[in-house]
């Protein structure tokens, strides 16, 4: 398969509507700016965004798929990314998990963006389930 035909699924459920608290901070900004710049960095990629809330004004070359699941709720986002996402991306070539975690059972090559390692370096500051996740 040539690079020109790569179908890339981007899981970005940490994107939130503007003005909705901490989620508009660093990770949200990084994901949004990556989505704005990626089409011009490599126009040959076929990009599909999986997110509950996509930023306004994204390139028309990015296909957007929204879920009806209320993935702003952490438990439902985790269930979605672990159970539903692997099914949703079965026709894609690559998954970009844009925030720390990818599905445990994923049959596609995966790129995971990890923004910091505080959970590993300072585990005492994280609740048990948060750190395990």
Residue pairs with C-beta under 8 A, 6 or more apart in sequence:
1 93
3 44
4 44
5 44
5 46
5 93
6 44
6 45
6 46
6 93
6 94
7 46
7 48
7 91
7 92
7 93
7 94
8 45
8 46
8 47
8 48
8 92
8 93
8 94
8 95
8 96
9 48
9 50
9 88
9 89
9 92
9 94
9 95
9 96
9 108
10 35
10 47
10 48
10 49
10 50
10 51
10 95
10 96
10 98
11 50
11 51
11 81
11 85
11 95
11 96
11 97
11 98
11 99
11 102
12 31
12 35
12 49
12 50
12 51
12 54
12 98
12 99
13 50
13 51
13 52
13 67
13 71
13 77
13 80
13 81
13 99
14 23
14 27
14 28
14 31
14 77
14 98
14 99
15 23
15 28
15 31
15 32
15 51
15 52
15 53
15 54
15 55
16 23
16 24
16 28
16 53
16 72
17 53
18 24
26 115
27 99
27 115
30 113
30 115
31 98
31 99
32 55
34 98
35 49
35 55
35 58
35 59
35 62
36 55
36 57
36 58
36 59
38 45
38 47
38 62
39 45
39 47
39 59
39 61
39 62
40 59
43 61
46 63
47 61
47 62
47 63
48 62
48 63
48 64
48 65
48 92
49 58
49 62
49 63
49 64
49 65
50 65
50 67
50 85
50 88
50 89
51 64
51 66
51 67
52 66
52 67
52 69
52 70
52 71
52 72
53 66
54 64
54 66
58 64
65 88
67 80
67 84
69 76
69 77
69 79
69 80
69 84
70 76
71 77
71 80
78 101
78 133
81 97
81 101
81 102
81 103
82 103
82 104
82 105
83 103
85 95
85 103
85 106
86 103
86 105
86 106
86 107
89 95
89 106
89 108
90 107
90 108
92 108
93 108
93 109
94 108
94 109
94 110
94 111
95 102
95 103
95 106
95 108
95 109
95 110
95 111
96 110
96 111
96 112
96 113
97 103
97 110
97 111
97 112
97 113
98 113
99 113
99 115
100 112
100 113
100 114
100 115
101 112
101 133
102 110
102 112
118 125
118 126
119 126
119 130
119 131
123 131
